[in-house]
Amino acid sequence: MDGVDERTGAGGERVSLVPWAEGDLWLLRRLNSPEMTEHLGGPESEEELLARHRRYVEQAPGRMYRVILADGGETVGSIGYWRRTWQDAEIWETGWGVLPEFQGRGLAVRAARAVREAARAAGSHRYLHAFPSVDHAASNAVCRGAGFTLLGQADFEYPKGHWIRSNDWCVDLEREG
């Protein structure tokens, strides 16, 4: 799906989701800072970043996106959805990152709403989950603002070998809203 837009929210800034491409490695490097990965176990090595970039380019099923401002095209972050087995069921999982200079403007909420619609359009899974760390106030606020329902807490492995206590947020993609 190309050109997914989210037009709602205070401030009037719209975001668009652009499918991840070969030239987007620079963004992955920017999002790999200690500040941006504080709740995710820290920055990845260059080899891990290159492998992640390859997965993002080839993502299927699911899709990764570069988040841009719809007016002007400036890149503000990334978001995506991918298949995961969770509690013996196949679901879509989502995750995002917004560059520090764009944080606090509601852009992640708009991107999460847009990716929710992209996952809905992709079909195949009824639920979209997000698993932010329980102490990551901003990401939990994004889930709340994007219409996810808090199901509770869970121990979650991310990245491999690093366990965090997460909130399990969920959207039923068969429901409108």
C-alpha positions in Angstrom: 0.0 0.0 0.0 1.5 3.3 -1.0 0.8 6.8 0.3 -1.2 6.0 3.4 -2.2 9.3 5.0 -3.5 10.3 8.5 -5.2 13.6 8.4 -6.5 13.9 12.0 -5.1 15.4 15.1 -4.3 18.8 16.7 -1.8 21.0 15.0 -3.0 20.1 11.5 0.1 18.3 10.5 -0.6 15.3 8.3 1.7 12.3 8.0 2.1 9.9 5.1 3.6 6.4 5.2 6.0 5.6 2.4 7.1 2.0 2.0 10.6 1.3 3.2 13.2 1.4 0.4 16.9 0.7 -0.2 17.7 4.4 0.4 16.2 4.5 3.9 19.2 3.0 5.8 20.2 6.5 6.9 16.9 6.7 8.9 17.6 3.4 10.6 21.0 4.7 11.6 19.4 7.9 13.1 16.9 5.8 15.0 19.6 3.6 16.4 20.9 6.2 18.9 21.2 5.5 22.7 18.4 8.0 23.2 16.1 6.3 20.7 16.8 2.7 21.9 16.8 3.3 25.6 13.7 1.2 26.1 14.7 -1.4 23.6 18.0 -2.7 25.0 20.3 -0.1 23.4 21.7 0.5 19.9 22.4 -2.4 17.5 25.7 -3.0 15.8 26.3 -2.1 12.2 25.8 -5.7 11.2 22.5 -5.9 13.0 21.4 -2.7 11.4 22.2 -3.9 8.0 20.3 -7.2 8.6 17.3 -5.2 10.0 17.4 -2.9 6.9 17.3 -5.9 4.6 14.3 -7.3 6.5 12.5 -4.0 6.3 13.1 -3.8 2.5 11.9 -7.3 2.0 9.2 -7.3 4.6 6.4 -9.7 3.9 3.9 -10.4 5.2 3.6 -6.9 6.7 5.4 -3.7 5.8 7.7 -1.1 7.1 7.3 2.5 6.3 9.2 5.8 6.5 6.9 8.4 8.1 6.9 11.7 6.3 5.1 15.0 6.8 2.4 15.0 4.1 3.0 18.7 3.4 6.6 19.0 2.4 7.8 15.4 2.6 10.2 15.7 5.5 11.0 12.4 7.1 10.0 12.2 10.8 10.4 8.5 11.7 9.4 5.0 10.9 6.6 2.6 11.6 5.5 -0.8 10.4 3.5 -4.0 11.1 4.6 -7.6 10.9 3.4 -11.0 11.7 4.0 -12.5 15.2 2.8 -15.5 17.1 1.4 -14.2 20.4 -0.3 -16.4 22.9 -0.8 -19.2 20.3 -2.4 -16.9 17.8 -1.1 -15.1 14.6 -1.3 -11.4 15.0 0.1 -8.2 13.5 2.6 -6.4 15.7 3.5 -2.7 15.3 6.3 -0.5 16.5 7.6 3.0 15.6 10.2 5.6 16.2 10.0 9.3 15.8 13.2 11.4 15.4 13.9 13.5 18.5 13.4 16.9 16.7 9.8 15.8 15.8 8.7 14.3 19.1 5.9 15.8 21.1 3.8 16.9 18.1 1.4 14.0 17.9 3.0 12.6 14.7 3.5 9.1 16.2 -0.2 8.9 17.1 -1.1 9.8 13.5 1.4 7.3 12.1 -0.1 4.6 14.4 -3.6 5.4 13.1 -2.4 5.2 9.5 -0.5 1.9 10.1 -3.6 0.5 11.8 -5.5 1.2 8.6 -2.7 -0.4 6.5 -2.8 -3.5 8.6 -6.6 -3.6 8.4 -6.4 -3.4 4.6 -3.8 -6.1 4.4 -6.2 -8.5 6.1 -5.2 -11.9 7.3 -5.0 -11.1 11.0 -7.7 -9.7 13.2 -5.6 -8.0 15.8 -2.8 -5.5 15.8 -0.7 -5.3 19.0 2.0 -3.0 20.3 4.3 -3.9 23.2 5.9 -0.8 24.6 7.9 -1.0 27.8 5.7 -0.2 30.9 8.0 2.7 31.7 8.0 4.2 28.2 5.3 6.9 28.9 5.5 8.4 25.4 4.9 5.1 23.5 2.1 4.1 25.9 0.5 7.5 25.2 0.8 6.8 21.5 -1.1 3.5 21.9 -3.9 5.2 23.9 -4.1 8.1 21.4 -4.3 5.8 18.4 -7.2 3.8 19.8 -5.5 0.7 21.2 -6.9 -1.0 24.3 -4.6 -2.0 27.1 -4.9 -5.7 27.8 -2.3 -5.9 30.6 1.4 -6.5 31.1 3.6 -9.2 29.7 7.3 -10.1 29.7 8.5 -9.5 26.2 11.7 -10.4 24.5 13.1 -7.6 22.4 15.7 -7.7 21.0 16.5 -11.4 21.2 18.0 -12.1 24.6 16.7 -8.9 26.2 13.6 -9.2 28.3 11.4 -6.2 29.2 8.2 -5.7 31.0 5.8 -4.5 28.4 2.2 -3.3 28.2 0.1 -5.3 25.7 -2.0 -2.9 23.7 -4.4 -4.2 21.0 -6.7 -3.0 18.3 -9.4 -5.3 16.8 -9.0 -4.6 13.1 -12.5 -6.0 12.4 -14.0 -3.1 14.3 -14.2 0.5 13.0 -12.4 3.2 14.8 
